[in-house]
Amino acid sequence: MNQITGNNSKQKSINSNSFLIGLFVNYLKPSTYVTSIKNINLNKLKQQGIKLIICDLDNTLVPHYNKFPTKVSLDFVNSVKENGFKFILVSNNTNKRVSFFAEKLDVDYISNAKKPFPFSMSKAIKNHNLKSQEVVVIGDMIITDILTANFIHAESILVQPVLNSQGNISWFIKWIEQAIYSRLIKQNLLIKEEETGRNLYSDDYEIL
């Protein structure tokens, strides 16, 4: 009898831990997932009522070592402007790095954003007199970009990193990021549009 009780207690503990991990991972899932900014459907975003696009810089628009915008990033930002969206470049990188890049793109920016803390993004949204539901955050990292978006209850688009290398990011952060990726895939919460042909902007992907 005692042995069975012990096993039951152990099982309850495992179930409890799994439940808590599940909640944590669920809060980190993006609204949508695409392999490149080129695959972001701006028309769908407009139909959803999105008015402001907040976009990460390093490994989302360009590799972390690129000083100048690439053709892909220029085309994307120009398309964003042509479609009538407001655009803000938001990065944890230095003011020197971000301001120079933003100048080349002719966009507003926030440097030293301290993501995943949501204060800078919340302030930007407030300054534009917008609701969180009218904002989408685009980035390549779950524990910074996506978590911040979920903190402020905005839409989020996770983009596959331009490079596997993440620059100066520590091995511990990389390990956490990969662990979350694996968990999301295991729970079928991270599906590439190219693999399914599904509309990533459908009601199946609700904002957390």
C-alpha positions as a Markdown table, in Angstrom:
| # | Residue | x | y | z |
|---|---|---|---|---|
| 1 | Met | 0.0 | 0.0 | 0.0 |
| 2 | Asn | 2.8 | 2.4 | 0.9 |
| 3 | Gln | 4.7 | 1.7 | -2.3 |
| 4 | Ile | 1.6 | 2.5 | -4.4 |
| 5 | Thr | 0.9 | 5.7 | -2.5 |
| 6 | Gly | 4.5 | 6.8 | -3.2 |
| 7 | Asn | 4.2 | 6.1 | -6.9 |
| 8 | Asn | 0.9 | 8.0 | -7.0 |
| 9 | Ser | 2.5 | 11.0 | -5.3 |
| 10 | Lys | 5.4 | 10.9 | -7.7 |
| 11 | Gln | 3.0 | 10.7 | -10.7 |
| 12 | Lys | 1.0 | 13.7 | -9.3 |
| 13 | Ser | 4.2 | 15.7 | -9.0 |
| 14 | Ile | 5.2 | 14.8 | -12.6 |
| 15 | Asn | 1.7 | 15.7 | -13.9 |
| 16 | Ser | 1.8 | 19.0 | -11.9 |
| 17 | Asn | 5.2 | 19.9 | -13.4 |
| 18 | Ser | 4.1 | 19.0 | -16.9 |
| 19 | Phe | 1.0 | 21.2 | -16.4 |
| 20 | Leu | 3.1 | 24.2 | -15.3 |
| 21 | Ile | 5.6 | 23.7 | -18.1 |
| 22 | Gly | 2.7 | 23.5 | -20.6 |
| 23 | Leu | 1.2 | 26.8 | -19.3 |
| 24 | Phe | 4.6 | 28.4 | -19.6 |
| 25 | Val | 5.3 | 27.2 | -23.1 |
| 26 | Asn | 1.7 | 28.1 | -24.2 |
| 27 | Tyr | 2.4 | 31.7 | -23.2 |
| 28 | Leu | 5.5 | 31.7 | -25.4 |
| 29 | Lys | 3.8 | 30.5 | -28.6 |
| 30 | Pro | 3.6 | 33.0 | -31.5 |
| 31 | Ser | 0.4 | 33.9 | -33.2 |
| 32 | Thr | 2.0 | 32.7 | -36.5 |
| 33 | Tyr | 5.3 | 31.3 | -37.7 |
| 34 | Val | 6.9 | 32.0 | -41.1 |
| 35 | Thr | 10.4 | 31.1 | -42.5 |
| 36 | Ser | 11.1 | 34.6 | -43.7 |
| 37 | Ile | 9.8 | 38.2 | -43.7 |
| 38 | Lys | 9.1 | 37.7 | -47.4 |
| 39 | Asn | 6.3 | 35.2 | -46.4 |
| 40 | Ile | 4.5 | 37.7 | -44.2 |
| 41 | Asn | 1.1 | 38.5 | -45.8 |
| 42 | Leu | 0.6 | 42.2 | -45.3 |
| 43 | Asn | -2.9 | 42.1 | -46.9 |
| 44 | Lys | -4.0 | 39.6 | -44.2 |
| 45 | Leu | -2.6 | 41.8 | -41.5 |
| 46 | Lys | -4.5 | 44.8 | -42.8 |
| 47 | Gln | -7.7 | 42.7 | -42.9 |
| 48 | Gln | -7.2 | 41.9 | -39.3 |
| 49 | Gly | -7.0 | 45.5 | -38.4 |
| 50 | Ile | -3.3 | 45.7 | -37.8 |
| 51 | Lys | -2.0 | 49.3 | -38.0 |
| 52 | Leu | 1.4 | 49.2 | -36.4 |
| 53 | Ile | 4.3 | 46.8 | -37.2 |
| 54 | Ile | 7.0 | 46.5 | -34.5 |
| 55 | Cys | 10.0 | 44.6 | -35.9 |
| 56 | Asp | 13.2 | 43.3 | -34.5 |
| 57 | Leu | 16.4 | 44.0 | -36.3 |
| 58 | Asp | 19.2 | 41.4 | -35.9 |
| 59 | Asn | 18.6 | 38.0 | -37.5 |
| 60 | Thr | 15.0 | 39.1 | -38.3 |
| 61 | Leu | 15.6 | 41.7 | -41.0 |
| 62 | Val | 19.3 | 41.0 | -41.6 |
| 63 | Pro | 22.2 | 39.0 | -40.1 |
| 64 | His | 23.5 | 40.5 | -36.8 |
| 65 | Tyr | 26.7 | 41.6 | -38.6 |
| 66 | Asn | 25.1 | 43.5 | -41.4 |
| 67 | Lys | 25.6 | 47.2 | -41.1 |
| 68 | Phe | 23.4 | 48.1 | -44.0 |
| 69 | Pro | 19.9 | 46.9 | -45.0 |
| 70 | Thr | 19.7 | 44.1 | -47.6 |
| 71 | Lys | 17.4 | 44.2 | -50.6 |
| 72 | Val | 15.0 | 41.8 | -48.8 |
| 73 | Ser | 14.8 | 44.0 | -45.8 |
| 74 | Leu | 14.4 | 47.2 | -47.9 |
| 75 | Asp | 11.7 | 45.6 | -50.1 |
| 76 | Phe | 9.8 | 44.5 | -47.0 |
| 77 | Val | 9.9 | 47.8 | -45.2 |
| 78 | Asn | 9.0 | 49.7 | -48.4 |
| 79 | Ser | 6.0 | 47.3 | -48.9 |
| 80 | Val | 5.0 | 47.9 | -45.3 |
| 81 | Lys | 5.0 | 51.7 | -45.9 |
| 82 | Glu | 3.1 | 51.3 | -49.2 |
| 83 | Asn | 0.4 | 49.3 | -47.5 |
| 84 | Gly | -0.2 | 52.2 | -45.0 |
| 85 | Phe | 1.3 | 50.5 | -41.9 |
| 86 | Lys | 3.2 | 52.4 | -39.3 |
| 87 | Phe | 6.6 | 50.8 | -38.6 |
| 88 | Ile | 9.0 | 50.8 | -35.6 |
| 89 | Leu | 12.3 | 49.1 | -35.5 |
| 90 | Val | 12.8 | 47.8 | -32.0 |
| 91 | Ser | 16.0 | 46.2 | -30.8 |
| 92 | Asn | 18.0 | 45.4 | -27.7 |
| 93 | Asn | 21.1 | 46.5 | -29.5 |
| 94 | Thr | 23.0 | 49.7 | -29.0 |
| 95 | Asn | 21.7 | 53.1 | -30.2 |
| 96 | Lys | 24.6 | 53.4 | -32.6 |
| 97 | Arg | 23.7 | 50.1 | -34.3 |
| 98 | Val | 20.0 | 50.6 | -34.4 |
| 99 | Ser | 19.8 | 54.4 | -35.2 |
| 100 | Phe | 22.2 | 54.0 | -38.2 |
| 101 | Phe | 20.1 | 51.1 | -39.6 |
| 102 | Ala | 16.8 | 52.9 | -39.0 |
| 103 | Glu | 18.2 | 56.0 | -40.8 |
| 104 | Lys | 18.9 | 53.9 | -43.9 |
| 105 | Leu | 15.4 | 52.5 | -43.8 |
| 106 | Asp | 13.9 | 55.9 | -42.9 |
| 107 | Val | 11.8 | 54.5 | -40.0 |
| 108 | Asp | 11.3 | 55.2 | -36.3 |
| 109 | Tyr | 13.2 | 53.1 | -33.9 |
| 110 | Ile | 13.8 | 52.1 | -30.3 |
| 111 | Ser | 17.2 | 50.9 | -29.2 |
| 112 | Asn | 18.2 | 49.3 | -25.9 |
| 113 | Ala | 14.6 | 48.1 | -25.7 |
| 114 | Lys | 15.4 | 45.6 | -22.9 |
| 115 | Lys | 13.0 | 42.9 | -24.4 |
| 116 | Pro | 11.2 | 40.9 | -23.0 |
| 117 | Phe | 10.3 | 43.8 | -20.6 |
| 118 | Pro | 7.4 | 45.4 | -22.4 |
| 119 | Phe | 7.8 | 49.0 | -21.3 |
| 120 | Ser | 9.3 | 50.5 | -24.5 |
| 121 | Met | 6.8 | 48.8 | -26.7 |
| 122 | Ser | 3.8 | 49.7 | -24.5 |
| 123 | Lys | 5.0 | 53.3 | -24.6 |
| 124 | Ala | 5.3 | 53.3 | -28.4 |
| 125 | Ile | 1.8 | 51.9 | -28.8 |
| 126 | Lys | 0.4 | 54.5 | -26.4 |
| 127 | Asn | 2.2 | 57.3 | -28.3 |
| 128 | His | 0.5 | 56.1 | -31.5 |
| 129 | Asn | -3.0 | 56.0 | -29.8 |
| 130 | Leu | -3.4 | 52.4 | -30.7 |
| 131 | Lys | -4.8 | 49.3 | -29.0 |
| 132 | Ser | -2.7 | 46.2 | -28.6 |
| 133 | Gln | -5.0 | 44.3 | -31.0 |
| 134 | Glu | -3.9 | 46.7 | -33.7 |
| 135 | Val | -0.2 | 45.8 | -33.3 |
| 136 | Val | 1.9 | 43.0 | -34.5 |
| 137 | Val | 5.4 | 42.2 | -33.3 |
| 138 | Ile | 7.8 | 40.5 | -35.6 |
| 139 | Gly | 11.0 | 38.8 | -34.4 |
| 140 | Asp | 13.2 | 35.7 | -34.5 |
| 141 | Met | 13.4 | 35.0 | -30.8 |
| 142 | Ile | 10.7 | 33.5 | -28.6 |
| 143 | Ile | 12.0 | 34.6 | -25.3 |
| 144 | Thr | 12.4 | 38.2 | -26.3 |
| 145 | Asp | 10.2 | 39.2 | -29.2 |
| 146 | Ile | 7.3 | 36.7 | -28.8 |
| 147 | Leu | 7.2 | 36.9 | -25.0 |
| 148 | Thr | 7.1 | 40.7 | -25.2 |
| 149 | Ala | 4.2 | 40.6 | -27.7 |
| 150 | Asn | 2.3 | 38.2 | -25.4 |
| 151 | Phe | 3.0 | 40.5 | -22.4 |
| 152 | Ile | 1.2 | 43.4 | -24.2 |
| 153 | His | -1.4 | 41.1 | -25.8 |
| 154 | Ala | -0.4 | 42.0 | -29.3 |
| 155 | Glu | -0.2 | 39.7 | -32.4 |
| 156 | Ser | 3.2 | 38.1 | -33.0 |
| 157 | Ile | 5.0 | 36.6 | -36.0 |
| 158 | Leu | 7.9 | 34.4 | -35.3 |
| 159 | Val | 10.4 | 34.5 | -38.1 |
| 160 | Gln | 13.0 | 31.8 | -38.7 |
| 161 | Pro | 16.4 | 33.4 | -37.9 |
| 162 | Val | 18.3 | 34.6 | -40.9 |
| 163 | Leu | 21.4 | 32.8 | -39.5 |
| 164 | Asn | 21.8 | 30.0 | -37.1 |
| 165 | Ser | 24.4 | 32.1 | -35.3 |
| 166 | Gln | 22.9 | 34.5 | -32.8 |
| 167 | Gly | 25.9 | 36.7 | -32.4 |
| 168 | Asn | 26.7 | 37.5 | -28.7 |
| 169 | Ile | 23.8 | 35.6 | -27.3 |
| 170 | Ser | 24.9 | 33.2 | -24.6 |
| 171 | Trp | 24.8 | 29.5 | -24.9 |
| 172 | Phe | 22.3 | 29.3 | -22.1 |
| 173 | Ile | 19.8 | 31.6 | -23.9 |
| 174 | Lys | 20.3 | 29.5 | -27.1 |
| 175 | Trp | 19.6 | 26.3 | -25.1 |
| 176 | Ile | 16.4 | 27.7 | -23.7 |
| 177 | Glu | 15.3 | 29.0 | -27.1 |
| 178 | Gln | 15.9 | 25.6 | -28.7 |
| 179 | Ala | 14.1 | 23.8 | -25.8 |
| 180 | Ile | 11.0 | 26.0 | -26.3 |
| 181 | Tyr | 11.1 | 25.5 | -30.1 |
| 182 | Ser | 11.2 | 21.7 | -29.5 |
| 183 | Arg | 8.3 | 21.8 | -27.1 |
| 184 | Leu | 6.2 | 24.0 | -29.4 |
| 185 | Ile | 6.8 | 21.6 | -32.3 |
| 186 | Lys | 6.0 | 18.6 | -30.1 |
| 187 | Gln | 2.7 | 20.1 | -29.1 |
| 188 | Asn | 2.0 | 21.0 | -32.7 |
| 189 | Leu | 1.9 | 24.7 | -31.8 |
| 190 | Leu | 4.6 | 25.7 | -34.3 |
| 191 | Ile | 3.7 | 24.9 | -37.9 |
| 192 | Lys | 5.3 | 26.3 | -41.0 |
| 193 | Glu | 3.0 | 27.7 | -43.6 |
| 194 | Glu | 5.0 | 26.0 | -46.3 |
| 195 | Glu | 4.4 | 22.6 | -44.7 |
| 196 | Thr | 0.7 | 22.8 | -44.4 |
| 197 | Gly | -0.7 | 25.4 | -46.8 |
| 198 | Arg | -2.8 | 26.6 | -43.9 |
| 199 | Asn | -3.8 | 30.2 | -43.5 |
| 200 | Leu | -1.7 | 31.2 | -40.6 |
| 201 | Tyr | -3.8 | 34.2 | -40.0 |
| 202 | Ser | -7.0 | 32.2 | -39.4 |
| 203 | Asp | -8.9 | 31.9 | -36.1 |
| 204 | Asp | -6.9 | 28.8 | -35.3 |
| 205 | Tyr | -4.2 | 31.1 | -34.1 |
| 206 | Glu | -5.7 | 33.3 | -31.4 |
| 207 | Ile | -3.8 | 35.9 | -29.5 |
| 208 | Leu | -2.9 | 34.8 | -26.0 |
